[in-house]
Amino acid sequence: MLKKTITLLVLIYFSGSLFAQKNSRERYINKYKKIAIQEMERAGVPASIKLAQGILESNAGQSTLARKANNHFGMKCGSQWRGDTYYLEDDDYNDAGKLVKSCFRVYKREKESYVAHSEFLRDPRKRYRYGDLFRLNPRDYKAWAHGLKSAGYATSPTYAEKLIGIIETYKLYQYDQKAAPEIDLPDDDRYPDDTPVEEVAKEEIEVEDSGLLFLNDVKMVLAEKNDTPLEIANRTGVKTKNILKFNDKLVRPTQDIAVNSRVYLQKKRNAFRGKRKYHQVREGETLYYISQIYGVKVKKLRKRNRIGDNQEPAVGSLIKLRGWRISKSKKPKTVRSSDVPEKDFIEPTKDNRPPKKDQQTNPSVPDVKTEDPVESDEIEFETGDEIDTNETFDPFDDDLPTAQPIYHRVVKGDTLYKLSKYYGTSVADIRLLNQMRSNIISVGQNLRVK
């Protein structure tokens, strides 16, 4: 009798545990499914995979790391992390073979952890490990699960099966379908797979009676044999420094340029004004290449397609060349990772911090508050140039591209206006570099200022 009673109690205990686990996982899914879908659209990581990994690695948000540090994916500090830290025993050992506490990142919000996880997988420095994942169908969660295991994301031999089990138990694959669907390209956006890349958008090039070439209403030339920026400058009468400025990858006056490369003699446009609305990415293509093909600024392609700095689009993905979706929402929601690439971070010092309030030349000038358009699904403008109506073309602009990005770690009292004055830039440019949709900044935040 006693044995039967014990068995019954054990069954009741395990049934209760399974029921509690199911409830906690369902609550977790309902709480984070929206950001998972947004990250799939932004970075290409399947929403189902993101949620399953979050459930598995954070115990559905109940792990110590998730509760104390808002860290749902076990992201460790690394050598360049400048945010808050939390120490916990994991899998790090000292020289004597003794388990020591590992350093983990602390995020202010759970959403930052989700974004940082995407950035980790898309980090160009880890392309040799995770790059092949972004060539998979983002709606093939099984291929992604096995791909993560093959890439060495986790040491468990059953990691892929665990992810697949969670996805299928809770039908997480449904959230992959709720991300932006694959677009059936119209005929004007299609070109045969064997079309040489140099021929893409070539039909859009116009030849003036004077012999000048125009693409996307921007003056350009096709490089000849042994051409350099200096040679083209002498031939066209455009200043060498402006040719370097208008063509991002040209950095030296004597740099060799491949024959038939497009070299722009004016600033590229904010959007493509030709027939095509999308470009489907093929092997080896970068955002810079697409920018050159269509005469559209790289930074505008990044912003329009929500592609972060140092990231490249996945093969087969569609790059939107024109059209904005904006709304008048006064409370835009945005998530940014505070993870800064190792080679780009510059620790603030007394030489690169803004002057104190009493040292400012005009401390009475208030912080500028502006509202940028926010991407949504409400109104679409097809010309693509409405966003920057104040942008003008200045052929005598002396500003050249910065050799290396500069970052600033926010301290108490900083404002975007103060930073813009100190670093010689503008509030709008800082917001664009960091994909910000408001002027709100936080102490400890790493901002790219140039």
QUINORLIN-V112858 format. One record per residue. RES is the residue in one letter. PSI is psi in radians with two decimals (none if undefined). OMEGA is omega in whole degrees, -180 to 180 (NA if undefined). NEAR is the number of other ideal C-beta (glycine too) atoms within 10 Angstrom. Layout:
# QUINORLIN-V112858
res: <RES/RES>
psi: <PSI/PSI>
omega: <OMEGA/OMEGA>
near: <NEAR/NEAR>
This chain:
# QUINORLIN-V112858
res: <M/L/K/K/T/I/T/L/L/V/L/I/Y/F/S/G/S/L/F/A/Q/K/N/S/R/E/R/Y/I/N/K/Y/K/K/I/A/I/Q/E/M/E/R/A/G/V/P/A/S/I/K/L/A/Q/G/I/L/E/S/N/A/G/Q/S/T/L/A/R/K/A/N/N/H/F/G/M/K/C/G/S/Q/W/R/G/D/T/Y/Y/L/E/D/D/D/Y/N/D/A/G/K/L/V/K/S/C/F/R/V/Y/K/R/E/K/E/S/Y/V/A/H/S/E/F/L/R/D/P/R/K/R/Y/R/Y/G/D/L/F/R/L/N/P/R/D/Y/K/A/W/A/H/G/L/K/S/A/G/Y/A/T/S/P/T/Y/A/E/K/L/I/G/I/I/E/T/Y/K/L/Y/Q/Y/D/Q/K/A/A/P/E/I/D/L/P/D/D/D/R/Y/P/D/D/T/P/V/E/E/V/A/K/E/E/I/E/V/E/D/S/G/L/L/F/L/N/D/V/K/M/V/L/A/E/K/N/D/T/P/L/E/I/A/N/R/T/G/V/K/T/K/N/I/L/K/F/N/D/K/L/V/R/P/T/Q/D/I/A/V/N/S/R/V/Y/L/Q/K/K/R/N/A/F/R/G/K/R/K/Y/H/Q/V/R/E/G/E/T/L/Y/Y/I/S/Q/I/Y/G/V/K/V/K/K/L/R/K/R/N/R/I/G/D/N/Q/E/P/A/V/G/S/L/I/K/L/R/G/W/R/I/S/K/S/K/K/P/K/T/V/R/S/S/D/V/P/E/K/D/F/I/E/P/T/K/D/N/R/P/P/K/K/D/Q/Q/T/N/P/S/V/P/D/V/K/T/E/D/P/V/E/S/D/E/I/E/F/E/T/G/D/E/I/D/T/N/E/T/F/D/P/F/D/D/D/L/P/T/A/Q/P/I/Y/H/R/V/V/K/G/D/T/L/Y/K/L/S/K/Y/Y/G/T/S/V/A/D/I/R/L/L/N/Q/M/R/S/N/I/I/S/V/G/Q/N/L/R/V/K>
psi: <-0.78/-0.70/-0.74/-0.66/-0.77/-0.76/-0.75/-0.74/-0.70/-0.76/-0.71/-0.71/-0.87/-0.60/-0.73/-0.69/-0.77/-0.68/-0.75/-0.71/-0.75/-0.77/-0.75/-0.66/-0.69/-0.68/-0.71/-0.80/-0.81/-0.57/-0.64/0.03/-0.59/-0.82/-0.55/-0.72/-0.75/-0.70/-0.56/-0.74/-0.66/-0.82/-0.22/0.08/2.14/2.39/-0.65/-0.75/-0.77/-0.83/-0.74/-0.73/-0.71/-0.76/-0.80/-0.78/-0.34/0.12/0.88/0.72/0.09/-0.05/2.79/-0.73/-0.68/-0.71/-0.67/-0.48/0.06/0.50/1.84/-0.11/0.33/0.61/2.05/2.89/-0.89/2.99/-0.36/0.12/2.26/0.10/-2.97/2.75/2.77/2.28/2.35/2.46/2.30/-1.63/0.45/2.37/2.61/-3.07/-0.41/0.04/0.26/2.38/2.24/2.83/2.40/2.67/2.14/2.66/2.53/2.21/2.54/-0.55/2.63/-0.60/-0.61/-0.59/-0.69/-0.75/-0.75/-0.61/-0.74/-0.77/-0.59/-0.80/-0.53/0.02/2.14/-0.50/-0.26/0.28/-0.58/-0.40/-0.86/-0.06/-0.65/-0.39/-0.63/0.07/-0.09/2.77/2.11/-0.19/0.13/1.43/-0.51/-0.75/-0.67/-0.73/-0.82/-0.57/-0.71/-0.73/-0.78/-0.56/-0.11/0.42/-0.66/2.70/-0.30/2.25/-0.27/0.36/-0.80/-0.77/-0.64/-0.78/-0.81/-0.69/-0.76/-0.76/-0.77/-0.57/-0.74/0.17/0.77/-0.32/-0.37/-0.49/-0.35/-0.62/-0.38/-0.22/2.91/2.14/2.76/2.42/2.30/1.89/2.35/2.89/-0.63/-0.35/-0.04/2.62/2.57/2.59/-0.45/0.14/2.21/2.44/-0.51/-0.34/-0.27/2.23/0.19/-0.51/-0.27/-0.20/2.25/2.50/2.06/2.84/-0.51/-0.16/-0.13/2.58/2.52/2.34/2.20/0.62/0.50/2.31/2.37/2.93/2.78/2.23/2.45/3.09/2.37/0.38/2.58/2.89/-0.64/-0.74/-0.77/-0.65/-0.77/-0.59/-0.54/-0.27/0.12/2.42/2.45/-0.73/-0.54/-0.61/-0.71/-0.64/-0.70/-0.25/1.68/-0.68/-0.09/2.04/-0.25/2.47/-0.51/0.26/2.32/2.47/2.31/2.51/2.39/0.12/2.57/2.16/2.07/2.44/0.02/2.95/2.41/2.82/2.93/-0.38/2.86/2.26/0.10/-2.81/-0.69/2.54/-0.40/2.69/2.21/2.14/2.35/2.95/2.28/-0.12/2.42/2.96/-0.61/-0.76/-0.81/-0.68/-0.74/-0.65/-0.68/-0.09/0.66/2.43/2.45/-0.77/-0.53/-0.64/-0.71/-0.82/-0.76/-0.57/0.16/0.88/2.12/2.93/2.53/0.17/2.64/2.62/2.62/2.59/2.30/-0.25/2.79/2.23/2.10/2.18/-0.38/2.87/2.30/2.55/2.04/2.79/2.96/0.40/2.28/-0.11/1.19/2.48/2.24/2.66/2.31/2.52/2.42/0.19/2.17/2.28/2.46/-0.81/-0.24/-0.31/2.31/1.99/2.23/2.43/-3.12/-0.29/-0.36/0.25/2.63/2.63/2.70/2.86/-0.71/-0.07/-0.07/2.55/-0.50/1.23/-0.20/-0.21/2.18/2.79/2.34/2.22/2.06/2.76/2.08/2.65/2.51/2.31/2.29/-2.85/0.58/-1.15/2.37/2.27/2.23/-0.40/-0.48/-0.14/0.05/-0.45/-0.60/1.07/-0.35/-0.05/2.28/2.74/2.18/1.77/-0.19/0.26/2.20/-0.10/2.26/2.74/2.44/2.37/-0.68/2.37/2.53/2.31/2.63/2.33/2.13/2.30/2.94/2.32/-0.20/2.53/2.81/-0.65/-0.78/-0.75/-0.71/-0.68/-0.70/-0.71/0.05/0.70/-2.68/2.78/-0.75/-0.71/-0.70/-0.73/-0.68/-0.75/-0.57/0.12/0.78/2.59/0.21/3.05/0.15/2.21/2.79/2.56/2.32/-0.19/2.42/2.00/2.34/2.18/-0.29/none>
omega: <180/-180/179/180/179/180/180/179/178/179/179/-179/-179/177/178/179/179/179/179/179/179/180/-179/179/179/176/179/-179/-180/-178/-171/-177/-178/-180/177/177/179/180/176/179/-176/-170/176/177/-177/180/-180/179/-179/-179/-179/178/178/179/-175/-172/179/-175/180/176/-177/179/179/-178/179/-177/-176/-173/-176/-177/-174/-175/175/-178/180/-172/-173/-174/-173/179/-178/180/178/-176/177/-176/-175/177/-178/-178/179/-179/177/-177/-180/180/-180/179/179/-180/179/179/179/180/175/179/180/-180/180/-178/179/178/178/180/-180/178/177/-178/177/-179/-177/-179/-180/180/179/-177/-180/180/-171/-177/-178/179/-175/171/178/174/-177/178/176/-174/179/179/179/-180/179/178/177/179/-179/-179/178/180/-180/-178/-178/-180/-179/-176/-178/-179/179/179/-179/180/179/-179/-177/178/-176/177/-178/180/180/-178/173/-179/-179/173/-177/-177/175/-174/175/-174/173/-176/-178/-179/-176/170/-176/-178/-178/177/177/-176/180/-177/-178/180/-180/-179/-179/-178/179/179/179/178/-180/-178/179/179/177/173/-178/-179/178/180/-178/173/171/-175/177/-179/179/179/172/176/179/178/-179/178/179/-176/-173/-179/177/-178/-180/-177/179/176/177/-178/-175/-178/-166/-174/175/-173/-179/179/-176/-179/178/180/-179/180/179/173/179/180/-175/-179/176/176/175/-175/177/-178/-180/-176/180/-175/-173/175/-179/170/179/-173/176/-177/176/-178/178/177/178/179/180/177/-180/-178/-173/180/180/-178/179/-176/178/176/179/-177/-177/-177/178/178/-175/176/179/177/176/-179/179/177/-180/180/-179/177/180/-175/-179/180/177/171/-176/174/180/-180/180/179/-180/178/180/179/178/173/177/178/-178/179/-174/-175/-175/-172/175/-178/180/176/179/-179/-177/172/179/178/177/-173/-177/178/-179/-180/-180/-175/-178/-180/-176/175/-177/178/179/178/176/174/-179/-180/177/-178/-172/-174/-180/176/-171/-176/173/-176/-176/-174/-175/-177/-179/-178/-178/179/-180/-177/-179/179/-176/-178/176/-180/178/-177/-179/179/179/-179/177/177/-173/175/-178/180/179/170/177/180/-180/179/-179/180/-177/-176/177/179/180/177/-178/-179/179/179/180/180/-177/179/-180/177/172/-180/-177/175/-176/177/-179/-179/177/-178/170/-176/177/NA>
near: <5/6/7/8/9/10/10/10/10/10/10/10/10/10/10/10/10/10/10/10/14/13/11/15/21/12/12/21/20/9/13/24/18/14/23/26/21/21/24/23/14/21/22/21/23/28/29/32/28/29/27/28/25/26/24/18/18/23/18/24/18/12/16/13/23/21/12/12/21/21/26/28/20/20/23/15/17/11/6/14/20/18/18/14/14/17/12/16/9/14/9/12/10/8/5/6/6/8/11/12/11/18/15/22/25/19/22/14/11/18/21/23/27/26/23/20/24/23/21/17/22/23/17/11/10/12/13/9/15/18/17/13/22/22/12/19/12/24/17/16/22/17/16/26/25/17/19/20/19/12/16/10/19/17/8/11/8/11/18/20/14/17/27/21/14/22/25/14/11/19/10/24/19/12/21/23/11/14/19/11/8/12/12/7/15/11/7/11/16/13/19/6/7/5/12/8/13/14/11/19/23/13/11/17/15/11/9/9/5/5/7/13/16/16/23/23/12/20/16/22/19/14/18/14/8/9/20/18/25/15/17/21/19/11/11/15/7/20/16/18/16/21/23/20/18/21/24/17/15/20/12/11/15/9/14/11/22/9/12/12/17/23/22/23/22/16/18/26/23/23/28/28/20/18/12/19/20/19/25/18/19/14/8/8/18/13/20/14/18/22/23/22/22/26/28/26/19/18/17/23/24/19/17/22/18/15/22/17/15/15/20/19/21/17/16/16/17/17/21/18/27/23/15/21/15/16/13/10/13/8/7/15/13/15/18/18/19/20/24/22/15/12/10/15/19/15/11/17/7/5/5/15/14/21/12/10/9/6/8/14/7/6/12/5/11/8/11/13/12/10/12/17/17/18/16/14/8/11/11/10/15/11/12/21/15/13/17/15/7/6/13/8/8/10/12/7/13/9/10/11/12/10/8/9/17/17/21/23/20/17/12/6/10/20/18/27/18/19/19/20/18/16/17/9/18/14/20/17/16/22/19/17/19/20/18/19/18/17/17/11/18/10/10/15/18/23/23/18/22/16>
